[in-house]
Each structure stands twice: as structure tokens, then as C-alpha cells.
Amino acid sequence: MDGNGRGKRGRKAGENAAPSSVQVLDRSLALLTVVAEGDGSTLTQLADETGMAPSTVHRLLTTLAGHGMVMNDPDSGAWTVGLKAFEIGNAYLRFRKLGTISRPFLKGLMEESGETANIGIEEGGDVVFISQVESHAPMRAFFRPGRRGPVHASGIGKAILSTWSDKDIAQLLGGRELVHFTDKTRDTLPALLKDIQEIRHRGWSVDDEEHTLGMRCVAAPIFNEYGETIAGISISGPSVRVSDEKLSTLGPIVRERADALTRAMGGKRPEEL
């Protein structure tokens, strides 16, 4: 041990003492970064590069491997990033691309409709808003990027669900409480599925004050190259402006913009495959 209280490879004395959960997370992420930067590193190499004891590195690698973040080649002993890490990175690229490419479409939709335009994805039974272009009107809808909303009481959520089978919808929502927000909320699975049938028929959805009284939303789905739904695009505004008469005009416009964005992403509607 040197005068600074360090052992071999620069490790601190007592480094193997039980760390806090925050320290474990910090070390795990640091280790994952080192693994990702290499083309395959052994346990000894990772210990050298991180300054952590081999036993600590092994424990962290085992945990990360359990979550699919890293994997080990039993023949060479080399550690590389796992499939789950790839999926997470790919999701970042996909949604960054989605947010960037969708921007002019959202802007055009806002200008054409006069209402706030949004794009969001489904995740775990919620809608997550990715991007938005706000209306210039003094009274307008606002959804902060990253905000989550209930899929059953959302125009984007119902647009996405409309491309799923009834069985898949029931599997996602069957064991969940469909929260009652207003008297118009589809807060039972049969009521929601009945609405979904109508959405499939016309090609666009409506959140008719189902989450917030006085606000309406019109949405349509966006597809990838395999005809799978990856997101939804919508306009949201006060019911006094998004009237019954205007819905018949706005619905097809949103659907057309969604289809144009699908093509810009290299995607296709399922019936085009």
C-alpha cells in the first residue's frame, strides 16, 4: 500500500466495503461505459481500467448481465455490451430521429389547423409525449416533452391502440384500472373497444373531453417499415374551436399528415405491405 492509502492498480483501501445503492449504480454505469468502449475486455482488463477490485467488477458484471446489459464469451472470457444495451441505444436513436423528422410535420399541422400539434409514443400503457409545436392562440393545449398520459384517455393513445388487436389491448389493459377523468372517459374495456372499432373504421381518433373537460384531441398513428405502429401525431385544442363541425375536416388532415410522416420515416401502413 502506498502513502495515499492505495493498493495495487490504484484501488482505495476498503474499496470492497459494502457501497451504497447510489455508489453501486455509479460504478455499474462507469463499468458499462468501459465495456461499451472496448471490443471485448476480460475481467482483469476491466479491473485495471476502472480501478476496481476484480471481485467487485465480477459482481457488477453479473448484475448487468442479468439485465441483458452485458454478455460474456465463455471461450475467450471477454465481456461486451448486451442486447438490452443495444435496444436502449437504438431506442434513443429512433426517438431522436422521430423527434427531428416530425418537427416540420408538426409545424405544418399546427399552421393548417391553428391548434397545438403533438407527437407521442406508447410505453407501458401510457402515452409519452416526445415533441410539440404550440398554437399561437392565447388559449391552447400544452404538453411538456416527457410527460406521460393514460393511453385510454388520449387521442394519440387510442390512435395507437386502434392498430392493435382486441386481444392485445385486453392483455395490456385488462388487469388495470381505467381511471375515470370525466363523464366522457371510456373507463371500461368494452366501452374503449367499442370506440376503438369506430377509430379503425375512419382512420383517426378523438379524445372528446375524455381526459380534460373543455379540451379535444384528434390523432392518427405512425408506422415503421414493417407496418408496426411506433407513434401517434395529434392536434389538441379547446372544444369551442375544435367543434363537431370542424372534426370532420381536421380528422382527415391529421391522418394525411401522419401518413406523410410515416413515408418520411421510411414506413408503410400495414395494408401497403
Beta strands, then each sheet from edge to edge (+ up, - down):
strand 1: 70-72
strand 2: 79-81
strand 3: 116-123
strand 4: 126-133
strand 5: 148-150
strand 6: 205-208
strand 7: 215-223
strand 8: 229-238
sheet 1: 1+ 2-
sheet 2: 5+ 4- 3+ 8- 7+ 6-
end
